[in-house]
């Protein structure tokens, strides 16, 4: 397997911007389970299996239902 890109080294400004966005969204008052649904859908669109696995696990841990996870791609 090919090593993943070190984003912090290649694009440190982009990493800072994404961390800032994550911080803003985290403090927005939206439910954590909803935020994980959004991240899961983005991962589906990006085709990233690693992120799909991570965000679906995080969504379940935040109390998200299987039904809503399964319906995301519809």
N, C-alpha and C positions, 0 to 999 in steps of 0.2 A: 504494500500500500504506500502511496505517495504521502509524504508529510503535509500537514495542513499549513496554510499560510499564517505567518505570524503577523496578524493585523496591526498589533501595537507597534511593530517595527516598520512595517510597510506604510501604514497610514495612521500615525498617532493622532492627528487632528480629527479624523473620522471616528476613532475610538473614543476620544474625549466627547465628541458630539453625541455619540450613541449613549454613553454613560450619563450625560446630562439629560437626554431625552428619557432614559429609563428612570432617573431620579424624579423628573417632573411627573411622569405618568404614575409612578409609585405613590407620590404624594397627592394625586388628583382626587382621591376618595373613591375611585372605582373599586369594585370587589376584585380581590386577587384572582378568583376563579374566572371572572370575565376577562381580565388581562391575559391570563394564560390561554384562554380560548382564542383571543386575538393573535397571540404569539404562535399558537398552533396553526392557525389558518395561514399566517404569513409563511410559516415553515412549509406548509403544503404547497403554497404557490412557488416558493423557492426550490422545492424539491430536495430539501435537506433532511435526510433520514435521522441524522444525529440530533438535530434540533426538534424534530417531530417527537422522537423518543423522550427527550428531556422535558419538553413542554407538556406533553400528554401526562407524564408522570407527575409533574408539578401541578397540573390542573386537577388531577384526581386527588392529590394530597390537599389541595385547597377546597375540596368538596364538590368539584364539578361532576356532573352525572355522565354516565356512559352514553346515554341517549344524545345529549348535546354534543359530546365529542364525535360520535358517529355521524351526526347530521351536518357537521361543519363543511364537508366537501360538496354538499348538495346545493 
